[in-house]
Amino acid sequence: MKTSVPITTLLCAAPAAAASPATLDKRALPECQVTTISTGNFDLKPALPIGVEPGSDPYNTGVLNYENFQLVKVNLTDSDTVKSTLKPPTSPNALSTIPFNTNVPTFVRSDESVNRFTLDKLSYACAQLQLSVVPLSCKFQLTAKKADRSVVDPQMLTYSPQDFTNADGTVGFKTTQLDQPKFTDLHSVELKLLSGGLLASTINVLFDNVAATACLIG
């Protein structure tokens, strides 16, 4: 009499997907003709009043396009209608995500002349921007996409306003160095908000002094 073989003994497990390496083979990349350093402090253009619908054009610093962000004035004075205690390192403007926007906030090389870039460090905070600017705690991740479009594990970032409250009542931004070589030889970086409590859907992630090094080839 034939004995049946359980089907599970005939199936082979699929091989696990290999993780993308954090470092690209430099021999596969074109040589940089010029290396330039750019720090986006976002104060060279007028910022939108808080609550105004942002335009569709990405903010550009010459090295990077900041897609699906808005430029806002957050270091507000007593003469402004909206009140704020939040103080960017370079005042008054900051780059902000857009609540309820389903498009992914992305730092991306500005054009084909920027072959790749390194994201070195940045300053950030989280807040609710409505009738007043309210600093809030949050957690988000930045995911790097390499020049060959491979994706590496994200870096998690957290912000707690109580850790950056000054004696005069102003609330500062947190400055952090990005993991290297994870954020080297990049095509783009995507942001995803992970937590923010009950107010997560209305939280803005704000950036200032975004430092990047670009490899120019033409």
Secondary structure in CASP SS format (residue, H / E / C, confidence):
PFRMAT SS
TARGET T0000
AUTHOR 0000-0000-0000
METHOD secondary structure of the structure
MODEL  1
M C 1.00
K C 1.00
T C 1.00
S C 1.00
V C 1.00
P C 1.00
I H 1.00
T H 1.00
T H 1.00
L H 1.00
L C 1.00
C C 1.00
A C 1.00
A C 1.00
P C 1.00
A C 1.00
A C 1.00
A C 1.00
A C 1.00
S C 1.00
P C 1.00
A C 1.00
T C 1.00
L C 1.00
D C 1.00
K H 1.00
R H 1.00
A H 1.00
L C 1.00
P C 1.00
E C 1.00
C C 1.00
Q C 1.00
V E 1.00
T E 1.00
T E 1.00
I E 1.00
S E 1.00
T E 1.00
G E 1.00
N C 1.00
F C 1.00
D C 1.00
L C 1.00
K C 1.00
P C 1.00
A C 1.00
L E 1.00
P C 1.00
I C 1.00
G C 1.00
V C 1.00
E C 1.00
P C 1.00
G C 1.00
S C 1.00
D C 1.00
P C 1.00
Y E 1.00
N E 1.00
T C 1.00
G C 1.00
V C 1.00
L E 1.00
N E 1.00
Y E 1.00
E E 1.00
N C 1.00
F E 1.00
Q E 1.00
L E 1.00
V E 1.00
K E 1.00
V C 1.00
N C 1.00
L C 1.00
T C 1.00
D C 1.00
S C 1.00
D C 1.00
T C 1.00
V C 1.00
K E 1.00
S E 1.00
T C 1.00
L E 1.00
K E 1.00
P C 1.00
P C 1.00
T C 1.00
S C 1.00
P C 1.00
N E 1.00
A E 1.00
L E 1.00
S E 1.00
T E 1.00
I C 1.00
P C 1.00
F C 1.00
N C 1.00
T C 1.00
N C 1.00
V C 1.00
P C 1.00
T E 1.00
F E 1.00
V E 1.00
R E 1.00
S C 1.00
D C 1.00
E C 1.00
S C 1.00
V E 1.00
N E 1.00
R E 1.00
F E 1.00
T E 1.00
L E 1.00
D E 1.00
K E 1.00
L E 1.00
S E 1.00
Y E 1.00
A E 1.00
C E 1.00
A E 1.00
Q E 1.00
L E 1.00
Q C 1.00
L C 1.00
S E 1.00
V E 1.00
V E 1.00
P E 1.00
L C 1.00
S C 1.00
C E 1.00
K E 1.00
F E 1.00
Q E 1.00
L E 1.00
T E 1.00
A E 1.00
K E 1.00
K E 1.00
A C 1.00
D C 1.00
R C 1.00
S C 1.00
V E 1.00
V C 1.00
D C 1.00
P C 1.00
Q E 1.00
M E 1.00
L E 1.00
T E 1.00
Y E 1.00
S C 1.00
P H 1.00
Q H 1.00
D H 1.00
F H 1.00
T E 1.00
N C 1.00
A C 1.00
D C 1.00
G C 1.00
T C 1.00
V E 1.00
G E 1.00
F C 1.00
K E 1.00
T E 1.00
T E 1.00
Q E 1.00
L C 1.00
D C 1.00
Q C 1.00
P C 1.00
K C 1.00
F C 1.00
T C 1.00
D C 1.00
L E 1.00
H E 1.00
S E 1.00
V E 1.00
E E 1.00
L E 1.00
K E 1.00
L E 1.00
L E 1.00
S E 1.00
G C 1.00
G H 1.00
L H 1.00
L H 1.00
A H 1.00
S H 1.00
T H 1.00
I E 1.00
N E 1.00
V E 1.00
L E 1.00
F E 1.00
D E 1.00
N E 1.00
V E 1.00
A E 1.00
A E 1.00
T E 1.00
A E 1.00
C E 1.00
L E 1.00
I C 1.00
G C 1.00
END
